[in-house]
Amino acid sequence: MIMEKNRLFEQEKPSKALAVMALPTIASQIIVLVYNLADTWFIGRTNNPYMVGASSLALTVYLAVTALANVFGVGGGSLMVRLIGEKREEDARRVASYTVAAAAISALGFSLLVLIAMDPLLKLLGASSNTLPYAKQYVLTTTVLGGVPTILAMAMPQLMRNAGFSKEAGVGVGIGSLLNVLLDPLFMFVLLPKGSEVLGAGIATMLSNVCSLVYFIFMFRRLRDKTVLSIPRRIEKIGREQKQSLYSVGIPAAFAIFLFDLVTIVINRLTASYGDTALAAMGIVLKLERIPIQVGLGVCLGMVPLVAYNYGAGNRTRMRQFTSLARTVILGFSCICAVLFWIFAQPLVSAFIANGETVEQGVLFLRGRCLSLPFMMIGYHIVNYMNAVDKGKVSFLLAVLRHIVLIIPIMIGMNLIWGLNGLIWSQLVADFLNAVIAFIIFRRIDSNI
C-alpha cells in the first residue's frame, strides 16, 4: 500500500512539514491544557484551598494514566512510522492493531489496581484528612471508571499523528477537551449539590474522554483503507524484535512520566509541610507551567514521526534538519514564556484563586520556577529525539538522570538547607545541569547515527 502522506515525510520543505505535523498537535496540547486549567479555575471559584489541593494530588494519579498511554502511543507509534519508512506497511498495520488492543487491556488492569489501593495511594501522595475525600472523588471518576477510555483517547491520537494525520488527531483531542470545559460548570455548579465541585469536575473529565474515544474509533474505521490504522478485532501477533522495539521505546517514555509523577509527589510532600495553602499555590503554579511545556511537547511530538520516518528510510540529512528546527522553536517560545511569567506572576496566579496568602506564595513559586523552562525544553527535545531513533535505553537513562539523580536530591537538599526558598529555586539548578549533560549525550549519539 502506498501511503498518501509519504510526500510530507520525504519531500516537503522541513519548516512546512514540521508546521503541518506540529501545529495541530500544539493546538490539541493547548486545548488539553485549557481543560486542565479549567478544572483548577472552576474549583478555585469555591475559594476552598482543600479542594484545590486535592485536585493537584489527584492530578498526580491522572498523570500515571498518561504514562501508561505513552507505553503504547509513543512506543507503538514510533515503531509503526519507522516500519512505514522502511516500506514494511503490513508489519506497520499489525503493530498499530496490537498497540490499540494491548492499551485497552492494560488500562483495565490499571484501573482495578487504583480502585483497590486508592486510600493508601492518596495518603502516600500527601493527602490529609481535609483533602482525601475530594481527591478520592476525582480519582474514582477519571482513573477508575474512566481509565480505559482515557488511555485509549490518549494512545490512539498518537498513532494517527505518527501516520501523518496530525490534524485529525488534534480534532479528536480538541473535541474532548472543549467538551470538558463546557461540562465542568454544568456538573460542578448546576447538576450536583454544593460541596461536590471536585466530583463534578471528575465526571466532566470522564465523559469528555468517552466522547473523544468514540471519535477516534470512528476515524480509525474511516481511515483503514488509506493508512495502516484500523480497529483491532483481536490481539495481533507481532514479531519478537518488533515487540522488543515497541516496549524498549514505550516503557522508557512511560517511565519518564512516572518519574515526573514522582517528582510531583516529592514537590507536594515538601510543599505540604508548609501548609495546605502552600500546596494549593504550588498546584496552581504547576498547571501554569504546563503552558510552555504543552507547546514544547506539541513541537516535539510533531517532530518525532518526521525524524522516525527518515531514520527508517536512511535519510540522515533530512532527519537532522527536523531535529534542529524543532529545538530552535521550543527554545525561543520557552524563553518568551519565562519572561512573561516573571512579569505577570501576580495576575496569573490571582486568576485562579482569590485567597491572598495562596496568591502571595504562588507568585514566589512561579517566578522561581519559570527560569528553568528553556533548560527543561532542551531535556524534553532530546528525550523525544531518542524515542524517534529507537534509542529507548538512552531515553530511559536520561529520564533517570533528570528526575532521580538531579531533581529529587537537589530539591530535598536545597529545601533542607534554605527552606522554602531552596525548594523554589531547586528546579532551575537541576534542569540547568540536566540540559548540559543531556546535550553532550545527544551530540555523541547523533554524530554516530
Secondary structure as a PSIPRED ss2 file (coil, helix, strand):
# PSIPRED VFORMAT (PSIPRED V4.0)

   1 M C   1.000  0.000  0.000
   2 I C   1.000  0.000  0.000
   3 M C   1.000  0.000  0.000
   4 E C   1.000  0.000  0.000
   5 K C   1.000  0.000  0.000
   6 N H   0.000  1.000  0.000
   7 R H   0.000  1.000  0.000
   8 L H   0.000  1.000  0.000
   9 F H   0.000  1.000  0.000
  10 E H   0.000  1.000  0.000
  11 Q C   1.000  0.000  0.000
  12 E C   1.000  0.000  0.000
  13 K C   1.000  0.000  0.000
  14 P H   0.000  1.000  0.000
  15 S H   0.000  1.000  0.000
  16 K H   0.000  1.000  0.000
  17 A H   0.000  1.000  0.000
  18 L H   0.000  1.000  0.000
  19 A H   0.000  1.000  0.000
  20 V H   0.000  1.000  0.000
  21 M H   0.000  1.000  0.000
  22 A H   0.000  1.000  0.000
  23 L H   0.000  1.000  0.000
  24 P H   0.000  1.000  0.000
  25 T H   0.000  1.000  0.000
  26 I H   0.000  1.000  0.000
  27 A H   0.000  1.000  0.000
  28 S H   0.000  1.000  0.000
  29 Q H   0.000  1.000  0.000
  30 I H   0.000  1.000  0.000
  31 I H   0.000  1.000  0.000
  32 V H   0.000  1.000  0.000
  33 L H   0.000  1.000  0.000
  34 V H   0.000  1.000  0.000
  35 Y H   0.000  1.000  0.000
  36 N H   0.000  1.000  0.000
  37 L H   0.000  1.000  0.000
  38 A H   0.000  1.000  0.000
  39 D H   0.000  1.000  0.000
  40 T H   0.000  1.000  0.000
  41 W H   0.000  1.000  0.000
  42 F H   0.000  1.000  0.000
  43 I H   0.000  1.000  0.000
  44 G H   0.000  1.000  0.000
  45 R C   1.000  0.000  0.000
  46 T C   1.000  0.000  0.000
  47 N C   1.000  0.000  0.000
  48 N C   1.000  0.000  0.000
  49 P H   0.000  1.000  0.000
  50 Y H   0.000  1.000  0.000
  51 M H   0.000  1.000  0.000
  52 V H   0.000  1.000  0.000
  53 G H   0.000  1.000  0.000
  54 A H   0.000  1.000  0.000
  55 S H   0.000  1.000  0.000
  56 S H   0.000  1.000  0.000
  57 L H   0.000  1.000  0.000
  58 A H   0.000  1.000  0.000
  59 L H   0.000  1.000  0.000
  60 T H   0.000  1.000  0.000
  61 V H   0.000  1.000  0.000
  62 Y H   0.000  1.000  0.000
  63 L H   0.000  1.000  0.000
  64 A H   0.000  1.000  0.000
  65 V H   0.000  1.000  0.000
  66 T H   0.000  1.000  0.000
  67 A H   0.000  1.000  0.000
  68 L H   0.000  1.000  0.000
  69 A H   0.000  1.000  0.000
  70 N H   0.000  1.000  0.000
  71 V H   0.000  1.000  0.000
  72 F H   0.000  1.000  0.000
  73 G H   0.000  1.000  0.000
  74 V H   0.000  1.000  0.000
  75 G H   0.000  1.000  0.000
  76 G H   0.000  1.000  0.000
  77 G H   0.000  1.000  0.000
  78 S H   0.000  1.000  0.000
  79 L H   0.000  1.000  0.000
  80 M H   0.000  1.000  0.000
  81 V H   0.000  1.000  0.000
  82 R H   0.000  1.000  0.000
  83 L H   0.000  1.000  0.000
  84 I H   0.000  1.000  0.000
  85 G H   0.000  1.000  0.000
  86 E C   1.000  0.000  0.000
  87 K C   1.000  0.000  0.000
  88 R C   1.000  0.000  0.000
  89 E H   0.000  1.000  0.000
  90 E H   0.000  1.000  0.000
  91 D H   0.000  1.000  0.000
  92 A H   0.000  1.000  0.000
  93 R H   0.000  1.000  0.000
  94 R H   0.000  1.000  0.000
  95 V H   0.000  1.000  0.000
  96 A H   0.000  1.000  0.000
  97 S H   0.000  1.000  0.000
  98 Y H   0.000  1.000  0.000
  99 T H   0.000  1.000  0.000
 100 V H   0.000  1.000  0.000
 101 A H   0.000  1.000  0.000
 102 A H   0.000  1.000  0.000
 103 A H   0.000  1.000  0.000
 104 A H   0.000  1.000  0.000
 105 I H   0.000  1.000  0.000
 106 S H   0.000  1.000  0.000
 107 A H   0.000  1.000  0.000
 108 L H   0.000  1.000  0.000
 109 G H   0.000  1.000  0.000
 110 F H   0.000  1.000  0.000
 111 S H   0.000  1.000  0.000
 112 L H   0.000  1.000  0.000
 113 L H   0.000  1.000  0.000
 114 V H   0.000  1.000  0.000
 115 L H   0.000  1.000  0.000
 116 I H   0.000  1.000  0.000
 117 A C   1.000  0.000  0.000
 118 M H   0.000  1.000  0.000
 119 D H   0.000  1.000  0.000
 120 P H   0.000  1.000  0.000
 121 L H   0.000  1.000  0.000
 122 L H   0.000  1.000  0.000
 123 K H   0.000  1.000  0.000
 124 L H   0.000  1.000  0.000
 125 L C   1.000  0.000  0.000
 126 G C   1.000  0.000  0.000
 127 A C   1.000  0.000  0.000
 128 S C   1.000  0.000  0.000
 129 S C   1.000  0.000  0.000
 130 N C   1.000  0.000  0.000
 131 T C   1.000  0.000  0.000
 132 L H   0.000  1.000  0.000
 133 P H   0.000  1.000  0.000
 134 Y H   0.000  1.000  0.000
 135 A H   0.000  1.000  0.000
 136 K H   0.000  1.000  0.000
 137 Q H   0.000  1.000  0.000
 138 Y H   0.000  1.000  0.000
 139 V H   0.000  1.000  0.000
 140 L H   0.000  1.000  0.000
 141 T H   0.000  1.000  0.000
 142 T H   0.000  1.000  0.000
 143 T H   0.000  1.000  0.000
 144 V H   0.000  1.000  0.000
 145 L H   0.000  1.000  0.000
 146 G C   1.000  0.000  0.000
 147 G H   0.000  1.000  0.000
 148 V H   0.000  1.000  0.000
 149 P H   0.000  1.000  0.000
 150 T H   0.000  1.000  0.000
 151 I H   0.000  1.000  0.000
 152 L H   0.000  1.000  0.000
 153 A H   0.000  1.000  0.000
 154 M H   0.000  1.000  0.000
 155 A H   0.000  1.000  0.000
 156 M H   0.000  1.000  0.000
 157 P H   0.000  1.000  0.000
 158 Q H   0.000  1.000  0.000
 159 L H   0.000  1.000  0.000
 160 M H   0.000  1.000  0.000
 161 R H   0.000  1.000  0.000
 162 N H   0.000  1.000  0.000
 163 A C   1.000  0.000  0.000
 164 G C   1.000  0.000  0.000
 165 F C   1.000  0.000  0.000
 166 S H   0.000  1.000  0.000
 167 K H   0.000  1.000  0.000
 168 E H   0.000  1.000  0.000
 169 A H   0.000  1.000  0.000
 170 G H   0.000  1.000  0.000
 171 V H   0.000  1.000  0.000
 172 G H   0.000  1.000  0.000
 173 V H   0.000  1.000  0.000
 174 G H   0.000  1.000  0.000
 175 I H   0.000  1.000  0.000
 176 G H   0.000  1.000  0.000
 177 S H   0.000  1.000  0.000
 178 L H   0.000  1.000  0.000
 179 L H   0.000  1.000  0.000
 180 N H   0.000  1.000  0.000
 181 V H   0.000  1.000  0.000
 182 L H   0.000  1.000  0.000
 183 L H   0.000  1.000  0.000
 184 D H   0.000  1.000  0.000
 185 P H   0.000  1.000  0.000
 186 L H   0.000  1.000  0.000
 187 F H   0.000  1.000  0.000
 188 M H   0.000  1.000  0.000
 189 F H   0.000  1.000  0.000
 190 V H   0.000  1.000  0.000
 191 L H   0.000  1.000  0.000
 192 L C   1.000  0.000  0.000
 193 P C   1.000  0.000  0.000
 194 K C   1.000  0.000  0.000
 195 G C   1.000  0.000  0.000
 196 S C   1.000  0.000  0.000
 197 E H   0.000  1.000  0.000
 198 V H   0.000  1.000  0.000
 199 L H   0.000  1.000  0.000
 200 G H   0.000  1.000  0.000
 201 A H   0.000  1.000  0.000
 202 G H   0.000  1.000  0.000
 203 I H   0.000  1.000  0.000
 204 A H   0.000  1.000  0.000
 205 T H   0.000  1.000  0.000
 206 M H   0.000  1.000  0.000
 207 L H   0.000  1.000  0.000
 208 S H   0.000  1.000  0.000
 209 N H   0.000  1.000  0.000
 210 V H   0.000  1.000  0.000
 211 C H   0.000  1.000  0.000
 212 S H   0.000  1.000  0.000
 213 L H   0.000  1.000  0.000
 214 V H   0.000  1.000  0.000
 215 Y H   0.000  1.000  0.000
 216 F H   0.000  1.000  0.000
 217 I H   0.000  1.000  0.000
 218 F H   0.000  1.000  0.000
 219 M H   0.000  1.000  0.000
 220 F H   0.000  1.000  0.000
 221 R H   0.000  1.000  0.000
 222 R H   0.000  1.000  0.000
 223 L H   0.000  1.000  0.000
 224 R C   1.000  0.000  0.000
 225 D C   1.000  0.000  0.000
 226 K C   1.000  0.000  0.000
 227 T C   1.000  0.000  0.000
 228 V C   1.000  0.000  0.000
 229 L C   1.000  0.000  0.000
 230 S C   1.000  0.000  0.000
 231 I C   1.000  0.000  0.000
 232 P C   1.000  0.000  0.000
 233 R C   1.000  0.000  0.000
 234 R C   1.000  0.000  0.000
 235 I C   1.000  0.000  0.000
 236 E C   1.000  0.000  0.000
 237 K C   1.000  0.000  0.000
 238 I C   1.000  0.000  0.000
 239 G C   1.000  0.000  0.000
 240 R H   0.000  1.000  0.000
 241 E H   0.000  1.000  0.000
 242 Q H   0.000  1.000  0.000
 243 K H   0.000  1.000  0.000
 244 Q H   0.000  1.000  0.000
 245 S H   0.000  1.000  0.000
 246 L H   0.000  1.000  0.000
 247 Y H   0.000  1.000  0.000
 248 S H   0.000  1.000  0.000
 249 V H   0.000  1.000  0.000
 250 G H   0.000  1.000  0.000
 251 I H   0.000  1.000  0.000
 252 P H   0.000  1.000  0.000
 253 A H   0.000  1.000  0.000
 254 A H   0.000  1.000  0.000
 255 F H   0.000  1.000  0.000
 256 A H   0.000  1.000  0.000
 257 I H   0.000  1.000  0.000
 258 F H   0.000  1.000  0.000
 259 L H   0.000  1.000  0.000
 260 F H   0.000  1.000  0.000
 261 D H   0.000  1.000  0.000
 262 L H   0.000  1.000  0.000
 263 V H   0.000  1.000  0.000
 264 T H   0.000  1.000  0.000
 265 I H   0.000  1.000  0.000
 266 V H   0.000  1.000  0.000
 267 I H   0.000  1.000  0.000
 268 N H   0.000  1.000  0.000
 269 R H   0.000  1.000  0.000
 270 L H   0.000  1.000  0.000
 271 T H   0.000  1.000  0.000
 272 A H   0.000  1.000  0.000
 273 S C   1.000  0.000  0.000
 274 Y C   1.000  0.000  0.000
 275 G C   1.000  0.000  0.000
 276 D H   0.000  1.000  0.000
 277 T H   0.000  1.000  0.000
 278 A H   0.000  1.000  0.000
 279 L H   0.000  1.000  0.000
 280 A H   0.000  1.000  0.000
 281 A H   0.000  1.000  0.000
 282 M H   0.000  1.000  0.000
 283 G H   0.000  1.000  0.000
 284 I H   0.000  1.000  0.000
 285 V H   0.000  1.000  0.000
 286 L H   0.000  1.000  0.000
 287 K H   0.000  1.000  0.000
 288 L H   0.000  1.000  0.000
 289 E C   1.000  0.000  0.000
 290 R H   0.000  1.000  0.000
 291 I H   0.000  1.000  0.000
 292 P H   0.000  1.000  0.000
 293 I H   0.000  1.000  0.000
 294 Q H   0.000  1.000  0.000
 295 V H   0.000  1.000  0.000
 296 G H   0.000  1.000  0.000
 297 L H   0.000  1.000  0.000
 298 G H   0.000  1.000  0.000
 299 V H   0.000  1.000  0.000
 300 C H   0.000  1.000  0.000
 301 L H   0.000  1.000  0.000
 302 G H   0.000  1.000  0.000
 303 M H   0.000  1.000  0.000
 304 V H   0.000  1.000  0.000
 305 P H   0.000  1.000  0.000
 306 L H   0.000  1.000  0.000
 307 V H   0.000  1.000  0.000
 308 A H   0.000  1.000  0.000
 309 Y H   0.000  1.000  0.000
 310 N H   0.000  1.000  0.000
 311 Y H   0.000  1.000  0.000
 312 G H   0.000  1.000  0.000
 313 A H   0.000  1.000  0.000
 314 G C   1.000  0.000  0.000
 315 N C   1.000  0.000  0.000
 316 R H   0.000  1.000  0.000
 317 T H   0.000  1.000  0.000
 318 R H   0.000  1.000  0.000
 319 M H   0.000  1.000  0.000
 320 R H   0.000  1.000  0.000
 321 Q H   0.000  1.000  0.000
 322 F H   0.000  1.000  0.000
 323 T H   0.000  1.000  0.000
 324 S H   0.000  1.000  0.000
 325 L H   0.000  1.000  0.000
 326 A H   0.000  1.000  0.000
 327 R H   0.000  1.000  0.000
 328 T H   0.000  1.000  0.000
 329 V H   0.000  1.000  0.000
 330 I H   0.000  1.000  0.000
 331 L H   0.000  1.000  0.000
 332 G H   0.000  1.000  0.000
 333 F H   0.000  1.000  0.000
 334 S H   0.000  1.000  0.000
 335 C H   0.000  1.000  0.000
 336 I H   0.000  1.000  0.000
 337 C H   0.000  1.000  0.000
 338 A H   0.000  1.000  0.000
 339 V H   0.000  1.000  0.000
 340 L H   0.000  1.000  0.000
 341 F H   0.000  1.000  0.000
 342 W H   0.000  1.000  0.000
 343 I H   0.000  1.000  0.000
 344 F C   1.000  0.000  0.000
 345 A H   0.000  1.000  0.000
 346 Q H   0.000  1.000  0.000
 347 P H   0.000  1.000  0.000
 348 L H   0.000  1.000  0.000
 349 V H   0.000  1.000  0.000
 350 S H   0.000  1.000  0.000
 351 A C   1.000  0.000  0.000
 352 F C   1.000  0.000  0.000
 353 I C   1.000  0.000  0.000
 354 A C   1.000  0.000  0.000
 355 N C   1.000  0.000  0.000
 356 G H   0.000  1.000  0.000
 357 E H   0.000  1.000  0.000
 358 T H   0.000  1.000  0.000
 359 V H   0.000  1.000  0.000
 360 E H   0.000  1.000  0.000
 361 Q H   0.000  1.000  0.000
 362 G H   0.000  1.000  0.000
 363 V H   0.000  1.000  0.000
 364 L H   0.000  1.000  0.000
 365 F H   0.000  1.000  0.000
 366 L H   0.000  1.000  0.000
 367 R H   0.000  1.000  0.000
 368 G H   0.000  1.000  0.000
 369 R H   0.000  1.000  0.000
 370 C H   0.000  1.000  0.000
 371 L C   1.000  0.000  0.000
 372 S C   1.000  0.000  0.000
 373 L H   0.000  1.000  0.000
 374 P H   0.000  1.000  0.000
 375 F H   0.000  1.000  0.000
 376 M H   0.000  1.000  0.000
 377 M H   0.000  1.000  0.000
 378 I H   0.000  1.000  0.000
 379 G H   0.000  1.000  0.000
 380 Y H   0.000  1.000  0.000
 381 H H   0.000  1.000  0.000
 382 I H   0.000  1.000  0.000
 383 V H   0.000  1.000  0.000
 384 N H   0.000  1.000  0.000
 385 Y H   0.000  1.000  0.000
 386 M H   0.000  1.000  0.000
 387 N H   0.000  1.000  0.000
 388 A H   0.000  1.000  0.000
 389 V C   1.000  0.000  0.000
 390 D C   1.000  0.000  0.000
 391 K C   1.000  0.000  0.000
 392 G H   0.000  1.000  0.000
 393 K H   0.000  1.000  0.000
 394 V H   0.000  1.000  0.000
 395 S H   0.000  1.000  0.000
 396 F H   0.000  1.000  0.000
 397 L H   0.000  1.000  0.000
 398 L H   0.000  1.000  0.000
 399 A H   0.000  1.000  0.000
 400 V H   0.000  1.000  0.000
 401 L H   0.000  1.000  0.000
 402 R H   0.000  1.000  0.000
 403 H H   0.000  1.000  0.000
 404 I H   0.000  1.000  0.000
 405 V H   0.000  1.000  0.000
 406 L H   0.000  1.000  0.000
 407 I H   0.000  1.000  0.000
 408 I H   0.000  1.000  0.000
 409 P H   0.000  1.000  0.000
 410 I H   0.000  1.000  0.000
 411 M H   0.000  1.000  0.000
 412 I H   0.000  1.000  0.000
 413 G H   0.000  1.000  0.000
 414 M H   0.000  1.000  0.000
 415 N H   0.000  1.000  0.000
 416 L H   0.000  1.000  0.000
 417 I H   0.000  1.000  0.000
 418 W H   0.000  1.000  0.000
 419 G C   1.000  0.000  0.000
 420 L H   0.000  1.000  0.000
 421 N H   0.000  1.000  0.000
 422 G H   0.000  1.000  0.000
 423 L H   0.000  1.000  0.000
 424 I H   0.000  1.000  0.000
 425 W H   0.000  1.000  0.000
 426 S H   0.000  1.000  0.000
 427 Q H   0.000  1.000  0.000
 428 L H   0.000  1.000  0.000
 429 V H   0.000  1.000  0.000
 430 A H   0.000  1.000  0.000
 431 D H   0.000  1.000  0.000
 432 F H   0.000  1.000  0.000
 433 L H   0.000  1.000  0.000
 434 N H   0.000  1.000  0.000
 435 A H   0.000  1.000  0.000
 436 V H   0.000  1.000  0.000
 437 I H   0.000  1.000  0.000
 438 A H   0.000  1.000  0.000
 439 F H   0.000  1.000  0.000
 440 I H   0.000  1.000  0.000
 441 I H   0.000  1.000  0.000
 442 F H   0.000  1.000  0.000
 443 R H   0.000  1.000  0.000
 444 R H   0.000  1.000  0.000
 445 I H   0.000  1.000  0.000
 446 D H   0.000  1.000  0.000
 447 S H   0.000  1.000  0.000
 448 N H   0.000  1.000  0.000
 449 I C   1.000  0.000  0.000
